[in-house]
Amino acid sequence: MLFVALARVVVSLSCLWSGFRGVSDDDYSRVVVAARFAQHPSLDPSGTSWLPLPFWLYGVPMALFGDSLLVARVVAVALGAASAVLVWIAARLFLGLSERAALWGALGAVLLPYGAWLSAATVPEAPTAALLLLGCVSLVRPEPRLRAWGGLALGAACFCRYEAWPPALVFGVLTALDAWRVRTKEGPSPRWLWLAAAFATLPIALWLAHGAVRHDDALFFVTRVKQYRAALGGPTQSVASALWHTPFALLRFEPELFAVTAVALGLSIKGGASPFGPTAWRTLAALGALVLFLMAADATGGAATHHPERSLLPVYWFLALLAAGLVARLADEEIRPWLLPALALPLALAANLGLRPDVQSTFVDRREEEQIGRVLRRLAAHKVAVDTDDFGFFALQAALGHGKSWPIADHDPRKADVRPTTTPELATRLHKDGAQWLVTTRERAGLGAGLGVVRLTTPRFAVLKLEPAAR
């Protein structure tokens, strides 16, 4: 278990050392919200459609150790390590894999590229995936207390990301049916099964009630996502194309894993008999509900606005455990041991060359914005006006700290941003806002001429210390 956690930490640090900083600007926006929560705690830190638990997990350490981006990244790496341990627990204690199979399955999950990036980023996908996986695999166990742990895991996942909701509902229904069957027989009390079902589904009810009370709409989050996607524009796709997008992404973003799993599964099926136990369908049904939910979201315009394949991480990690279990079983049988690598390795190589996309090229690079934020933090700067062409201001704000800066334009596609186009307009805006510093792009730095002294330049930005007359 400790070896798996250490492996995840090493992989996460390797990702950061290679230059990876985040998947999108949401990574930094979440840090900004967590820093605000550290200063002003609330039950709904973002006040938007984002679920609250990730902000609580990041905000408490930031309240204790400071609201720097470094603290947030340490939390991310720690959560990544905890997620890896949960994957191992799912394999060893819930699926009942051997020590060797559980170790190789958990290490396989650690090394999967998409999971490696998400475990190093300040986003909740990795812990959500681990909690969701643990809850789904607990459905194969009849022990009520183990099922209760699975319900707790799914309940926590439901407070992190919406894709956990369909598996949690499947879990709740199946566990409630189990409790009812136990109730009709003589035997142990079904109390823990009822509690497990409640643990998994209560967070959904609470968030819907929150929407009804706070936003006058229980499904406010669906409305906001659809409005945001509509405001972004872009090409529309047919329903048939949208329904195909998620299954194809499932194969495309971890093709080598599918190749190995498919070969191991094919070799494990003998005479048409399934290599799985009689209750395996429960886990498959819960994870299938996740995939169906994502397909429906794609078809109705409610899917994530970027990198939707992130939500498939629990499926990838389950396949890693499945492949490890099947391979270990084949190795124990010692029947034609050469056949698995002879078939799987060429297929995995072909899948890599033919299907795997260059995902890293779609990740944001905000190292300049981070650098500026760190420099301003060392200078104890505050009242910083940030003028960027995109959402890069979030990275600067995350590095600088809470309450010390604001964007001149927030680039929300649902509303019109009015950016100053002349020096007098900019001077008036800065004076009205009480700015003492201005961070702007090199192309727009001319608007700040005469308003202050340039203290720092980077390839894309200029930082001005404003003169009193410009405030």
N, C-alpha and C positions, 0 to 999 in steps of 0.2 A: 504493500500500500504506500509506504513512504517512498519507495523507489519510483512508483508511478507519479506521485506528486512532484518529486525532484525532476523527473523527466519532463513534466509539463512546464516547470519553472525554467528549465534549461532551454526548451523549445521557444517559450514566450520571450525570454531574453534574447535569444538568437534572432527572432523576428524583429525586435526593437533595434538590435545592433545592426541589422541589415538595412535599416532606414525606414521600416514600416512604422507608421504612427497612428493610423486610423483608417477605417473603411470609408467613412464619409464624414461630412461636417456634423452629423448627428452625434458622433463620438464626443466632439468638443461641446456641443450644445448640452448634452447630458451632464458633462462636468460642470458647466455653468449653472445648471439647475441644481445639481448636488451641492455646489458651493453656496448657493442662495439658501438651500435647505439647512446647511450647517449654521448659517447665521440666523435664519428665521424658520424654525421647524414648523411643519404643517403635515396634515394627513395626505394632501394631494400637492406635492411639491411643484409639479410642472404647471398645473392648472390647465393643461391641454388634454389630449387623448392618451398621453403616455401614462402607463401604470406606475404605481408609487414605489414598490419595494426596492427596485434598483437604486433609487435616489436615497432611500433610507440607508441602504448598505454602504453607499459611497459617502453620504453626508455625515454619518456619525464619525468615521475616522477623520474626515476633513475638519470636523469641529474640534477634534482632539489634537490633531497634528498639523493643522494648517490647510488652507484651501488651494494649495499649489497643484499644478498638473502632475508633479512627481508623486505626490501622495495618492492622487487618483490612479496613476499607473501602477503603483505598488498594490493598491486594492485590486486592480484588474488582474494582476499576475497572481495574487493570493486567491482570488475567486476562481481563476483558471485552474490552479492546483487543486482546490477543493472540488471543482467539477470533475477533474480526472479521477480523484478518489471515489466520488460518487459513481462514476462509470465502472470502476473496479468493484465496488460494493454491489452494483447491479448484476455484474457478471458472477461474482463469487457467492454472495449470500442469497440472491434472489433467483438467478437463473441456475445456480448450482453447478457452474462450470468448475473444472479442476483448477488447481492452483496455477498450473502451466497455461491452460487455456485462458483463464481470467487475466493473467499477467499479459499474455500476448495480445489479447483482445483490447485491454485497456491501453497498452502501448501503441497498438495500431490506431486507436482513436486519438491518442496524443499526436501522432505523426501525420494524420490527415491534414492536408494543407489548409482547407477552409477553417477547420476547427482550431488550427494553430493560430491563424490570424485573429479569429474572433476571441480566442482566449487571451490574446495580448492586448486587445482593444478595450477601451472604456465603454463597452456596450454590454447589455445583459444576456446576449444570445447563448454564451457558453454555460453559465450557471442555469439558465432556463432549460437548455437542452438536457443537462445532466439530471435536473430535478424531474423533468418530464419523462425521461427514460426510466428513471428509478420507479416512478409511479406506474408506468405502463408495464414494466416487467414484474411488478409486484402482483399483478393480476393472475399470474400463474401459480401463486402460492396460496394454499388454503388457510395458513395460520392467520388468525384475525389480527394479531398484534403486528405482524409483518405488513399486512394489508393496511393497517392504520398508518404505519410509516410511509407507505406508498401514497396514501391519501394526503398526508401532510406535505409530502414533496410536491404533489400535483397542485395542492392549494397554494403553496409558495410560488410555483411556476405561473399560476393564474394571476398572481399579482405582479408578474414581471412582463409577460408578453401574451397577446391575445391568442396566438396559435396553440397555447396550452389548453384553451377552453374546450374544444371538441374532445380531445382525449380525456379530459377531466370528467366531462359529461358521460362518456362511455364507461369510464371507471366507476362513476357514481351509480349508474344504472346496473351494471353487472354486480357490483358489490352489494347494492341494496337487494338484488334478487338472491344473492347468496345468503344474506342475512335473513330474508324471508323464508328461504328453504330451511335454514338452521332453526328458525323459530317454530316451524311446524313439526320438528322432530325433537326427540329427547336428546339432550346433549348440552354442550357448553352454551353459555349465553351469547347471543349475537351482538352484544353491546359494542364490541370493538369494530365489528363490521359496519354497524350503523354509524359509528363515529368516523370510520374511514371514509364512507360515502359523504358525510357532512364536511369533513376536512377538505375534500377535493372540490366540492361544489359551492360551499358557502362564500368563498371570495368572489365568485362570479355574481352571486346574488347581491353581495354588498356593493360591488362596483356598479351594477345596474341601478341599485337604489341610490347610490351617490349621483349617478347621471340624472336620475329622475328628480332628485331634490336640488342638486346644485345647478344643473344645466337644463332642467325642464324637459329632458329627453333621455330616457334610459339608454338609448343607442347613440348618444351624442358622438361617440368616437367614430362610428361608421360614417356619420354625416360629415365630420371634419375631414376624414381621410379622402372621401369622395370629392369634397369641395377642393381640397388641395390638389389632388390629381387632375381635376378638371381645369383648375387655374394654370397648372403647368403646361397644359396643352400636349402637343406631341401626337404622333400617329395613333389612330385607333385601330383595334384589331377585332376580328370577328369572334363570336362566342366559341366557335370550334377551335380557332387558333389559341384563344385564351385557355380553354380547357386542356389543350395539349402542352401548354407552356410548362406547367409544374412537373408532369411526368418526365418530360424531356430534360428539364433542369436537374431532376433527381439523378438521372443517368450521366448527364454532361459534366457536372461539377466534381464528381468523384468517380470517374469511369474505371480506374484501376480497381477500386474497391468492388465495384459491381462485377468486374471480370473474375476476380478471385472468388467472390461469393457464389457466382453462378456456377463456376466449375466445381467448387467444393460441394455445392448443393446437388449438382447433377451426379457426382460420384457417390454421394451419400444415399441417394434414392435407389433402393433395391427392390425389384419386383413390384414397383409402383407404391411401395410403402413409404409413408412420410417419416423423415428422421426426427420429427418433433414430437413432443409429448402431447397428450390429449387436450391440454389447456393452453397450448401455444397460440391458438386462434384468438384468444383474448388480447394478448399483447399486439398481435397483428391488426386486430380490429381497432384498437386505440390509436395506433400509429397510422392506420389507414384513414381514420377520421381526421387526423391532422392533414394528410395529403388532400383529401376531399375538400376540406375547409379552404385550403390554399387555392385549389382549382376553382371553387365557387367564388372566392374573393377576386381572382383574376377575371372571371367572367362577368362580375358585377361592378368592377371598378373600385373595389375596396382593398386591393392588394397593396403591399408596401410600395412606396414611391421609388425605391432604389434597392438593388441587390436583394430581390425577394428570395433568392436561394438560401439566404441566411437561416430562414425558418425551417429548412430541411435538416439542420444539424443533428437533431435527435435520431432521425432515421439513419443518417450516416453512422452515427456511433452505435446504434443497434446492429447495423450490418457488420460493423467491425467485430462486435462480440459474437455475432452469429457465425461469421467466417472463421474466427478463432476456434469456436466450439466444434465446428464441422471438420476443420483441418486437424485438430487434436484427435478427434474420433477416428479419422482416416489413418492418422499416423499410428494409433494404437492397434488398428486392425492389420497393419503391415501387409496389406494387399497391394501389390504393384506401387510401391511408394514413389516411383519415378513419374507416375502418370499425372499427379496433381501439378507439380511444377512444369512438366512438359506441356500441359495444356494451358495452365493459368498464366505463366510468364509471357508467352507470345501474345496471348489475348490481352493481357494488361498493357503490354507495350503498344499494341495496335490501338487500344482504347485511348491511351495517353496521347499518341500522335494524332489520332483522328477526331477526338472529342473534347479533350480538356481545353478550355478557353484560357486566355491570358487575363485572369481576374485581377492580378496586381496592377495592371495598367488602368483599371477603373477606380482604384483607391485614391483618396485625396492625398496631396503632399502639402502640408501646412507648416513645414519646418521654419520657413521665414517668419510667419506669423507667430509661431511659438518663440522664436528667438527674440523678436521685438517685445513680446509680452514679458519674457524673463528679464530683459534689460530694463524695461520700465519698472518692473517689480523691484529690482535691485536699487533703482533710483528713487524708490518710494513714491513713484508717480501716482497721481490720482486725477480725477476729472479729465479723462482722456477721451477725446472724440475720435471715432474710428470710421474712416471713409474707404470702404473696399468695394470692388466690383462684384463681389459674390458673398457667400456665407463664410468666408475666411475670417471674418471678425470674431466668430465664436472661438477659434483657436487662440487668438490674441487675448480674448477675455478670459479663457480658461487658464492661460499661463500667467496673466496679470493678477487675477484674484477677483473676488466678488465686490461689486459696488464701486469699482474704480474707473469704469469705462462704459461707453454706450455707442451703438452704431448710428451714424448719421442717416443711413438707410438700411432697413432690415431685410430688404429684397423679398418680402413675402409676396408671392405671386397673386394672392387674393386681394391685394390692395395696391394702390399706386404710390410709389416712393418719389418724393420731390427732393432731388439733390441739388445743392447750389451750383450754378453754372458760371458765376462771376465772382471775382474777389470780394466786392461789397456784400453780395448775398451770403458768401461763406463767412465773412467777418460778422455780419449781423447774426447769423445762426450760432456761431461759436460764442458770441457775447451773450446771447439769450440763454444758452445752455450753461454758461459759466465754465467753459472748457479752459484748461491750462496747457493741454497737450493736444496735438493733432497728428494722427497717423493716417496717411493717405497714399495713394498709388503714385508712382513716379510720373505717370501721364498727367495726373491732376495736381501734381505738386506746384505747378505754376500758379494755381488759384490761391495758394497760401503765401505767395511772394509778398514780403513786407509785413506779414502777420506775425512772424516769429523767426527763430534761428533753427536751422536744420541741425539736429543733434545726432542723427543716425540715418544711414541709407543702406538699403539692401538691393538686390537686383530688381525687385518689384515695388519697393515701398520707400517712403521718406517719413521721418519722424521729426516734428517741429515742436520746440518749446515756445509757446506763444508769448508774445509781449503783452504787458498789461493793457495796452490800448485795444488789443484784439479780443479781450475777454468780455 
